[in-house]
Amino acid sequence: MCRNAKILTYFLVHFSCSSTEVSDIFTLFCFAALWMMANPLRPEVVRLYKNLLYLGREYPKGSNYFKDRLRAAFIKNKSVQDPEQIKAMIARGEYVARELEALYYLRKYRAMKKRYYEE
């Protein structure tokens, strides 16, 4: 018995729905599995996007400015298919995230220094 038939049998046995509903669920499951196989780096890219979006909330020029620039950068590179290029872009994005964190820490440090020390 092939792997797909085993999965279909599992759906039929464990879910109380008609065979057409199971077939639809199975089709969606197979499509999602094939899509993830075609784009194995997609979860990393999505994680990076969410992380940068979160970090952009405190951006000095405003969160809307950062969000628009972030979206434009990701849309500009959405057609890239080469895994090596994608990995390089992910590394660059992680570098930007670290730099943003350093910027925020520096801003907090300066605020604390200003409160407690006179210059």
C-alpha positions as YAML, in Angstrom:
chain: A
units: angstrom
residues:
- id: 1
  name: MET
  ca: [0.00, 0.00, 0.00]
- id: 2
  name: CYS
  ca: [1.48, 3.36, -0.97]
- id: 3
  name: ARG
  ca: [1.91, 6.19, 1.51]
- id: 4
  name: ASN
  ca: [-0.93, 8.28, 0.04]
- id: 5
  name: ALA
  ca: [-3.38, 5.39, 0.32]
- id: 6
  name: LYS
  ca: [-2.37, 4.92, 3.97]
- id: 7
  name: ILE
  ca: [-3.02, 8.58, 4.69]
- id: 8
  name: LEU
  ca: [-6.41, 8.43, 2.92]
- id: 9
  name: THR
  ca: [-7.33, 5.32, 4.92]
- id: 10
  name: TYR
  ca: [-6.33, 7.09, 8.13]
- id: 11
  name: PHE
  ca: [-8.63, 10.02, 7.27]
- id: 12
  name: LEU
  ca: [-11.51, 7.67, 6.46]
- id: 13
  name: VAL
  ca: [-11.13, 5.73, 9.72]
- id: 14
  name: HIS
  ca: [-10.46, 8.59, 12.15]
- id: 15
  name: PHE
  ca: [-12.74, 11.33, 10.85]
- id: 16
  name: SER
  ca: [-16.50, 11.02, 10.76]
- id: 17
  name: CYS
  ca: [-17.17, 12.62, 7.41]
- id: 18
  name: SER
  ca: [-18.14, 11.44, 3.97]
- id: 19
  name: SER
  ca: [-15.59, 10.08, 1.53]
- id: 20
  name: THR
  ca: [-15.88, 13.19, -0.69]
- id: 21
  name: GLU
  ca: [-15.09, 15.45, 2.27]
- id: 22
  name: VAL
  ca: [-12.14, 13.23, 3.16]
- id: 23
  name: SER
  ca: [-11.02, 13.33, -0.45]
- id: 24
  name: ASP
  ca: [-11.14, 17.15, -0.38]
- id: 25
  name: ILE
  ca: [-9.19, 17.26, 2.89]
- id: 26
  name: PHE
  ca: [-6.68, 14.78, 1.49]
- id: 27
  name: THR
  ca: [-6.26, 16.86, -1.68]
- id: 28
  name: LEU
  ca: [-5.58, 19.98, 0.39]
- id: 29
  name: PHE
  ca: [-3.14, 18.03, 2.55]
- id: 30
  name: CYS
  ca: [-1.24, 16.75, -0.50]
- id: 31
  name: PHE
  ca: [-1.19, 20.21, -2.07]
- id: 32
  name: ALA
  ca: [0.21, 21.71, 1.15]
- id: 33
  name: ALA
  ca: [2.84, 18.98, 1.38]
- id: 34
  name: LEU
  ca: [3.93, 19.49, -2.23]
- id: 35
  name: TRP
  ca: [4.00, 23.25, -1.76]
- id: 36
  name: MET
  ca: [6.22, 22.93, 1.33]
- id: 37
  name: MET
  ca: [8.52, 20.57, -0.57]
- id: 38
  name: ALA
  ca: [8.77, 23.13, -3.39]
- id: 39
  name: ASN
  ca: [9.53, 25.96, -0.92]
- id: 40
  name: PRO
  ca: [11.42, 24.47, 2.04]
- id: 41
  name: LEU
  ca: [12.72, 27.90, 3.11]
- id: 42
  name: ARG
  ca: [9.27, 29.49, 3.25]
- id: 43
  name: PRO
  ca: [8.79, 28.99, 7.02]
- id: 44
  name: GLU
  ca: [12.10, 30.74, 7.68]
- id: 45
  name: VAL
  ca: [11.12, 33.65, 5.45]
- id: 46
  name: VAL
  ca: [7.73, 33.98, 7.16]
- id: 47
  name: ARG
  ca: [9.39, 33.83, 10.60]
- id: 48
  name: LEU
  ca: [11.86, 36.54, 9.57]
- id: 49
  name: TYR
  ca: [9.04, 38.73, 8.21]
- id: 50
  name: LYS
  ca: [7.04, 38.40, 11.43]
- id: 51
  name: ASN
  ca: [10.10, 39.10, 13.55]
- id: 52
  name: LEU
  ca: [10.99, 42.22, 11.57]
- id: 53
  name: LEU
  ca: [7.37, 43.35, 11.65]
- id: 54
  name: TYR
  ca: [7.40, 43.00, 15.43]
- id: 55
  name: LEU
  ca: [10.68, 44.89, 15.74]
- id: 56
  name: GLY
  ca: [9.40, 47.64, 13.47]
- id: 57
  name: ARG
  ca: [6.74, 48.70, 15.96]
- id: 58
  name: GLU
  ca: [9.26, 50.94, 17.76]
- id: 59
  name: TYR
  ca: [11.08, 52.24, 14.68]
- id: 60
  name: PRO
  ca: [12.07, 55.93, 15.10]
- id: 61
  name: LYS
  ca: [10.35, 57.03, 11.87]
- id: 62
  name: GLY
  ca: [7.16, 55.23, 12.81]
- id: 63
  name: SER
  ca: [5.76, 51.75, 12.44]
- id: 64
  name: ASN
  ca: [3.84, 52.56, 9.25]
- id: 65
  name: TYR
  ca: [7.01, 53.78, 7.54]
- id: 66
  name: PHE
  ca: [8.84, 50.59, 8.56]
- id: 67
  name: LYS
  ca: [5.94, 48.33, 7.60]
- id: 68
  name: ASP
  ca: [5.68, 49.86, 4.12]
- id: 69
  name: ARG
  ca: [9.43, 49.52, 3.52]
- id: 70
  name: LEU
  ca: [9.45, 45.94, 4.84]
- id: 71
  name: ARG
  ca: [6.53, 44.90, 2.65]
- id: 72
  name: ALA
  ca: [8.13, 46.50, -0.42]
- id: 73
  name: ALA
  ca: [11.41, 44.70, 0.22]
- id: 74
  name: PHE
  ca: [9.74, 41.30, 0.55]
- id: 75
  name: ILE
  ca: [7.50, 41.85, -2.48]
- id: 76
  name: LYS
  ca: [10.49, 42.94, -4.57]
- id: 77
  name: ASN
  ca: [12.24, 39.63, -3.88]
- id: 78
  name: LYS
  ca: [9.28, 37.27, -3.95]
- id: 79
  name: SER
  ca: [10.20, 35.88, -7.38]
- id: 80
  name: VAL
  ca: [13.63, 34.63, -6.26]
- id: 81
  name: GLN
  ca: [13.76, 30.82, -6.53]
- id: 82
  name: ASP
  ca: [17.45, 30.01, -5.92]
- id: 83
  name: PRO
  ca: [17.84, 28.55, -2.40]
- id: 84
  name: GLU
  ca: [21.33, 30.03, -2.00]
- id: 85
  name: GLN
  ca: [20.07, 33.53, -2.80]
- id: 86
  name: ILE
  ca: [17.15, 33.05, -0.43]
- id: 87
  name: LYS
  ca: [19.51, 31.94, 2.35]
- id: 88
  name: ALA
  ca: [21.69, 34.99, 1.72]
- id: 89
  name: MET
  ca: [18.63, 37.25, 1.92]
- id: 90
  name: ILE
  ca: [17.52, 35.55, 5.15]
- id: 91
  name: ALA
  ca: [20.99, 36.13, 6.62]
- id: 92
  name: ARG
  ca: [20.81, 39.79, 5.62]
- id: 93
  name: GLY
  ca: [17.35, 40.10, 7.18]
- id: 94
  name: GLU
  ca: [18.60, 38.55, 10.42]
- id: 95
  name: TYR
  ca: [21.47, 41.03, 10.40]
- id: 96
  name: VAL
  ca: [18.95, 43.88, 10.04]
- id: 97
  name: ALA
  ca: [16.96, 42.44, 12.95]
- id: 98
  name: ARG
  ca: [20.07, 42.37, 15.16]
- id: 99
  name: GLU
  ca: [20.89, 45.95, 14.17]
- id: 100
  name: LEU
  ca: [17.38, 47.08, 15.06]
- id: 101
  name: GLU
  ca: [17.66, 45.41, 18.45]
- id: 102
  name: ALA
  ca: [21.00, 47.18, 19.01]
- id: 103
  name: LEU
  ca: [19.40, 50.49, 18.02]
- id: 104
  name: TYR
  ca: [16.60, 49.99, 20.55]
- id: 105
  name: TYR
  ca: [19.03, 48.99, 23.33]
- id: 106
  name: LEU
  ca: [21.14, 52.06, 22.62]
- id: 107
  name: ARG
  ca: [18.07, 54.30, 22.73]
- id: 108
  name: LYS
  ca: [17.04, 52.82, 26.09]
- id: 109
  name: TYR
  ca: [20.57, 53.19, 27.43]
- id: 110
  name: ARG
  ca: [20.71, 56.84, 26.40]
- id: 111
  name: ALA
  ca: [17.35, 57.52, 28.04]
- id: 112
  name: MET
  ca: [18.51, 55.92, 31.31]
- id: 113
  name: LYS
  ca: [21.82, 57.78, 31.20]
- id: 114
  name: LYS
  ca: [20.00, 61.06, 30.60]
- id: 115
  name: ARG
  ca: [17.77, 60.47, 33.63]
- id: 116
  name: TYR
  ca: [20.50, 59.69, 36.11]
- id: 117
  name: TYR
  ca: [23.61, 61.55, 34.93]
- id: 118
  name: GLU
  ca: [24.02, 65.20, 34.15]
- id: 119
  name: GLU
  ca: [26.25, 66.06, 31.27]
...
